[in-house]
Amino acid sequence: MRWLRILYLANGAVYGTFYAFVPVILTWHGFDAPLVAICGSLGSLAFWLALPVWGHLGDAVVGTRRALQLAAIPAAVLVLGLALPLPVLPILLLCVAGSATGGAISALTDAQAVSGLADPQREYGRLRMLGSLGGGVFAIVSGVLYDHTGYVVAPVAGALTTIAIAFIAVRIPQGHGGRTPAEKAVTVAGTGKPAQANPRPSGPATATGHGRFGSVSDALNGRPRLIAILIGCLGIFIGIMGGGTFITLRLQALGGGPSTIGFANGLGASAEVPGMILASWLAVRYGIRPVLGVSALGLAMVFGTWALVTEPLVITATKMVAGLFFAGVTVSFVITMATILPQRLVSTGQTLYQSVAFGAAAVLSNLAGAFIYKLGGTEVVFWFLAGATAVGGVISVLALPAHTRVSRAAVEPVAMEPLTVVGT
């Protein structure tokens, strides 16, 4: 558990040193606001397409911990490349490739956590809040630092914190990330000989048989409620992802420097800490439905205010409110994925949710935001984001099960192929 806590703090450090400043780092490289949004959209598209692959890798091939390491190492190299004075096109390619690798880190971290917690509904929020705490502290400190150094230091700091995740992952026991090679070589008691899967089972396909899209097909097959939840998730995160891009650009346009942007994002991330604790407690007491519904409505209202407010200090205060509601949304969807899918699909569940939330939603929000920005300006963008969040919240609440709780005893067993004992 200690190394899981450190892993979440490291996730927060990556956000606070680098991702909180990505839109303004791109403007430092010569991007304008619509091009920043298009870059974010292309990166999110790569993230969306790659994340299910990472989930399958974690569940069915190498295990969650190893997949986490494989994602972090190339991501650190790609992030470091943004410190170089390159033209727009290479910077764009670095961002896209970095999204396809580093984007999986958060989902795989959540998968590693929920697979090892005895009661995720109670414990996840207390663990995940460490990521928000790290993000808040590092964003504020980094903003002050970048006031003196400029944004050239941000990719270096982001690369160092990302590579630290690969080293921290080594110290974490292998989670429930699918059947590891050791699990596949089953030893039959009393014989000392390994059991071998029958190469041609005569029965029907087992519950772990993957479809055309691997474990993603397994997760979606026969679960229409999950598909509806993901559609609602898409709407909510269109607002969240677009809001994250355009409010940072708005702060810069209003005269905010690195310390102002770091302070606003840092307070927003720090507000997630009590938000995680409160959301976990409310989820246990009242269920996921009201927590998600109130959080989505609250975010929609915050995005609406961003269409009207022009004072950076007021925006900073509303970022704290948004952090509280974002925590409620995060806890709700992570617990829902852990509930609605069996434990053998834990990595797939978390990566599927995040591929919709931080992939597909970001693609649509940034593309639409770039188009709307050209037509009507920032204010119209935020009204659009508020509406999308509200609609997504309604769909999610209607699709959620009445009682959403992780029960380890009720988790589906891993169905294995028929076994024959070698040499008997």
N, C-alpha and C positions, 0 to 999 in steps of 0.2 A: 504493500500500500504506500510505503514511503516513496518509492520510485515512481509510482503512478502520480502522486502529488507533484513531484518534481517535473514529471513529463508535462502535466497541465500548466505549471508555471512557465516551462519552456515554450509551450504553445502560445501563451500570453506574451512572452517576450518577443517572439517572432512578429506577432501582430503589432505590438507597441513600438518596435524599432523600425518596422518596414511597411507592413500592409496598411497601417493607419495613414501613411503618407504617400501611397502609390499614386493617387491622382495628381498630387502636386509635384511628385518626382517626375511624372510624365510631362507636366508643363515646363519643368526645368529642362527637359530634353527637347522642347519646342512644340509640344502638342497643344492644340486648342481644346476647348471643352467638348465639342462634338467628337473630335478624334480621340480624346481620352475615353469617352463613352464607347466608341466603336472598338477601341483596343480592349476595354474591359469586356465587351460582348464577345469578341473573338477568343479571348482567354477563357471566358466562362464556357464557351462552346467546347473548347478543348478539355476543360475540366469535366464538363457534363459527359462527354463521350468516354473519357478515360476512367472516371471514378468507378463505374460498375466493373471495369476490368480489375481495378485494385481490390474491390470487394471480393470478386471471384478468386483472385490471387490469395487473399488472406484467408478465405473460407476453405478453399479446395486444393491449394497448391503448396504454399510455403508457410502458412500460418500468419496471424495478424502481426505479431512482433516483427518478423522478417520483412513483411510487406511494408511496414512502417519505416524500417531502415532503408529499403530499396527506394522509397519515395523521397526521403529526406536528403540523401547524398547528392543526387543530380539536381535537386531543387536548389540546394545551397550554391552550387556552381553557377546555375542560371541566374539566380538573384544577384550574385556578385558581378555578373556581366553588365548589370544596369549602372554600375559605377563608371563605366567607360564612356568616353565622349563619342558615341556612335550616331550614325544617321537614324532617321525615324524608322525605316523598315527593319533594320537589325534589332532595334529596341522592341518593336512590335513582335518580332519573332521570339525574342527572349521571353517576353511576357506570356505569350501563348504557350511556349514549351514549359515555362515555369508553372503555369496554371495546371497543366496536365500531370505534373509530378507533385509539386508541393501542395496542390489542392487536396490531395488525399490524406494529408497528415492529420488534420482535425478529425475526419471520419474514422480513420483507423485508430486514433487515440480513444475516441468514444467506444469503438468496438472492443478494444482491449479492456476498457474499464467495465462496461456493462456485462461482459462475459465473466468477470471475476467477482462481481459484487453480490453479496447474499440478498440484498434488498435494494435493487437499483432505484425504485421509486423514492425511497427515503435517502439513499446514500449518494446518488448521482449528482444532485444539486450541490451538495457540500464539496464534492470533488471538482466538479466543473467550474465552481466559482473561483478556484485558484487560477484558472486560465484568465478569467476576467480581471482578477486582482493583478496578475502579472502584466496583462495588457494595459491596464490603467496606469500603473506605476511607470512602466517602461515608456509609454506614450508621452507622459508628462515630462519625464527626464530627457527623453530623446528630443522632444520639441525644443527644450532649452538648449540642448547641445547643438542642434541643427541651426539655431539662431546664430551661433558663432562659427560653425564649420560649413554651413550650406548643406544641401541635400545629397552631396556626393558621398557623405559618410553613411547614409541610410542603407544602401545596398550592402555595404561591408558589414554593418551591424546585423542586418537581416540574414546574411549568409552565415555568420558566426553562430547566431542563435538557432538557425535551422540545422546546421551540422551537429550542434549539441544534442538535438533530438535523436539523431542516429546513435550517439554514444549512450544516451540515457536508456534507449530502448533495449540495449544489450542487458541491462540490469533487471529488466522486468520479466517475471516468469511468463512462459508461453501461454497465451490466453486460449480461449475456446475457438480459435480461428479455424474451424473446420477440422478434418481428420488429418493430423500430421503424419509424416512417414512412419513414426514410431507406432501410431495408433493403427496404421494399415497393416503392420506386421504383427498380427495377434498371435500370442503364444497360448497353446492349448495346455491347460493345467494337467500335470501328471505325465506329460509326454516329453517336455523339454524341446518340442519341435514347433516351429512357427506354423500357424494356419495360413492357408493360401486361398484367396478368393477363387471361386469356380469361374473359369473364363467364359463359360456359356451357361448362365443360369437359365433354368427352364421356366421359372415363374415370370410374372409380369414385372415391369420396371419398378424399382424400389422408390421409396419416397425421396431418396437423395439423388435420383437420376436427373441430370441437368438437361435442359432443352437447348434450343439453338443458341440462346444467349447466356448459357451457363447457369450460375446460381441465380441470376436475375430472373430467368424464366421460371425457375423453381419458386422464387418468392412471389411472383405475380400470378402464377397459375392458380385459378380457383379462389382468388381473393379480391373480388370487386370492391369491397370496402376499402382495401388498401389503395387501390387505384383512385378512388374518390378522395381519400385523405391526401394523396400526393397532388391531386389537382388543386385542392384547397391550399396546400402548402405552397404551390406555385404562385398563387395569387398573393398570399401574404408576403412571400419573399421577393416578389417583383417590387413591392414597396420598400422592403428592407434594403435590398441590394442597390436599387436606384437611389434611395435616400443616402446611403453611405457614399456613393460617388458624387452626387450633386451637392450635398451639403458641405463637403470638403471644398469643392470648387467655389461654392457660394461664399464660404468664409474667406477664402483667398481673395475673391473679387471685392469683398467688403473691407479689404485692407489687412486681413489677418496674416501674420507671419507664421513660421514654424512653431513657435511657442504657443500661439493662440490655437492653431490647429491641433497640436499635441495635447493642450490642456482640455479642449472640448472633447476630443476622442478619448482622452484618458479618463475624464470624469464619466463619460458615457459608459466606458468599459468597467470602471470601478463601481458604478451603480448596479451593474449586473451581479455583484457579489451578494448584497442583501436580497436582490431579486431572485437569485438561485435558491437561497435558503427559504425565502417566503413562498416561491412557486412550488418547491418540493413539499413544504408543509401543507399548503393549500391543496396540492394534488392528492396527498394522502387523506386529507380530511373531507374534501368535497369532490374529488375526481378531476380528470383531465379536462373534461368539457368546459366547465366554467372558467378554469385557468386560461385555457387557450382562447376562449371567446372574449374575455375581458382584455387579455393582452393584445389580441389583434385589433380590437376596437380602439384601445389606447394608442397603439402605434398609428392607426389611421388618423386619429385626431392630431397627433404630434406632426405628422407629415403635412396635414392641412395648415398648421400654424407656420410651418417653414415657408409656405407660399406668401405669408404676410409679414413675417418678422425680418427686419433689416439690421438689428443690433446684435453684434457678435456675442455679447455677454448673455443676452436673452436666449440666443441659439444654444449657447453652452448649457444653460439651465435646462432647456428642453431636451438636450442630448442625455442628461441624467435621467429624465423621465423615460425617454426612449430605451435607455439601458435596462431599466426595471422591466418594461414590457417585453423587450427582446429576451430577457432571461426566462420569462414565462413561456414564450413561444418555443425556445430551445428545449427547456425541460419537457414540455408537452410532447414535442415530436420525437425526441430521443426515447422517452419512456414508451410512447406509442409503438415505435418500431421494435422495441424490445418485447412488447406485449403481443403484438399481432403476428409476429414471426417466431418460429422455433429457434432455439439457441444455436442450432447448427448453421443458421443463416445470419448470425449476429453481425458479421462484417458486411455482408450484402445489405442487410437492413439499414445500417447506418450510412453506408456509402450511397444507397439508393435514395434515401431521404436527402442527403447532402448534395447529390448530383442534381436533384430537382431544386433544392433551396438555393444553393450557391452556384449552380451551373445553369440549368435551363432558365430559372428566374432571372439570373443576372444577364443572360443573353438577351432576353426579351426586354427587360427594364432598361438596359443601356442602349439597345437599338431604338426602342420607342422614345427613350429620353433624348437621344441625339436628334431624332426627327422633330419631336415636340419642341425642343429647345430652339431649333432653327425657326420654327413657325411662331411660337408664342412666348418664348423666354422661360426663365427658371420657375416663375410662379405657376405656370400651367403644368410644368413637369411635376411639381409637388402635388397639385390637385389630382393629376392622373395616378400618382403613386398612392395617394390616400384612398382613392376609389378602389384600386386593385387590391389593397390590403383588406379593406372592409369586405369586399365580395369573397375573397379567399377565406377570411375568418368564418363567414357564414357557411360556406361549403364544408370546411373542416369540421366545424362543430356538429353539423348535421350528419357527417359521415362517421364520426368517432363512435366507438362502442359506448354503451351507457355506463359500463364499469370497466375502466382501464387500469389494470394492475398487473405487474410482473409477478408471476408465481412460478418459482423454480420447479415445484412439484408437478406443475401442469405442463411443463415444457415437453414438446414432442421428443421422443427418443430418436437417436440417430439410427436410421434404418440401414443395415449393412447387408452386403451381398451374402448369399449362401456360402458357407465355409466348408472346405474339405481339408482334412489333416494330411500333410505331406508324409508319406512313408507308412501310413497305416492302412 
